[in-house]
């Protein structure tokens, strides 16, 4: 399985969207500062994820969720309190 995920920083409330094959390992990397893009912004919590059979589908969903339409989708799916 491949995962598309959305993290929310407990420090500054900002979100990060990514994709990975190992969701637990990736969350640990984000929380320990081993990810370049989120270093110094942790700790993080997973607020949303999707599982896909193909890596290309997970990356496609990641790209979509980073667009304006994707952000609206997340807002509708999760409710305004998460975003």
C-alpha positions in Angstrom: 0.0 0.0 0.0 1.0 3.6 -0.6 -0.4 6.5 1.5 -1.2 10.1 0.9 -1.3 12.0 4.2 -1.9 15.4 5.7 -0.1 16.4 8.8 -0.9 19.3 11.1 1.8 20.9 13.2 1.0 21.2 16.9 3.5 24.0 17.1 2.2 26.5 14.4 -1.0 24.8 13.1 0.3 24.7 9.5 -0.3 21.6 7.4 1.9 19.4 5.3 0.8 17.0 2.6 2.9 14.1 1.4 2.9 10.5 0.3 4.8 7.4 1.4 5.0 3.6 1.5 5.4 3.5 5.3 3.1 6.0 7.1 4.3 5.2 10.6 8.0 5.5 9.7 7.3 8.8 7.8 5.5 10.3 10.8 8.5 9.5 13.0 10.8 11.1 10.5 8.7 14.3 10.5 8.5 14.4 14.3 12.2 13.9 14.8 13.3 16.6 12.3 14.6 14.2 9.6 12.4 15.7 6.9 13.8 18.8 5.2 10.5 20.5 4.6 9.0 20.1 8.1 12.2 20.4 10.2 11.6 22.6 13.2 7.8 22.7 12.8 7.0 19.5 14.8 5.5 17.7 16.6 2.9 16.7 14.0 -0.3 14.7 14.1 -1.9 12.9 11.1 -5.3 14.5 10.4 -6.0 12.7 7.2 -4.7 9.8 5.1 -5.7 7.7 2.1 -4.4 4.3 1.1 -3.7 3.5 -2.6 -2.6 0.3 -4.3 -0.3 2.1 -6.7 2.4 4.7 -5.9 1.5 6.8 -8.9 -2.1 7.1 -7.5 -0.9 8.2 -4.1 1.4 10.8 -5.7 -1.5 12.0 -7.9 -3.7 12.4 -4.8 -0.9 14.3 -3.1 -0.7 16.7 -6.0 -4.5 17.1 -6.0 -4.7 17.8 -2.3 -2.2 20.6 -2.6 -4.4 22.5 -5.1 -7.2 24.9 -4.3 -9.8 22.2 -5.1 -7.9 19.7 -3.0 -7.9 22.0 0.0 -11.6 22.6 -0.4 -12.1 18.9 -0.5 -10.2 18.5 2.7 -12.1 21.3 4.3 -15.5 19.6 3.4 -14.2 16.2 4.4 -12.7 17.1 7.7 -14.6 20.2 8.7 -13.2 23.7 9.3 -12.0 22.8 12.9 -9.2 20.6 11.5 -7.9 23.2 9.0 
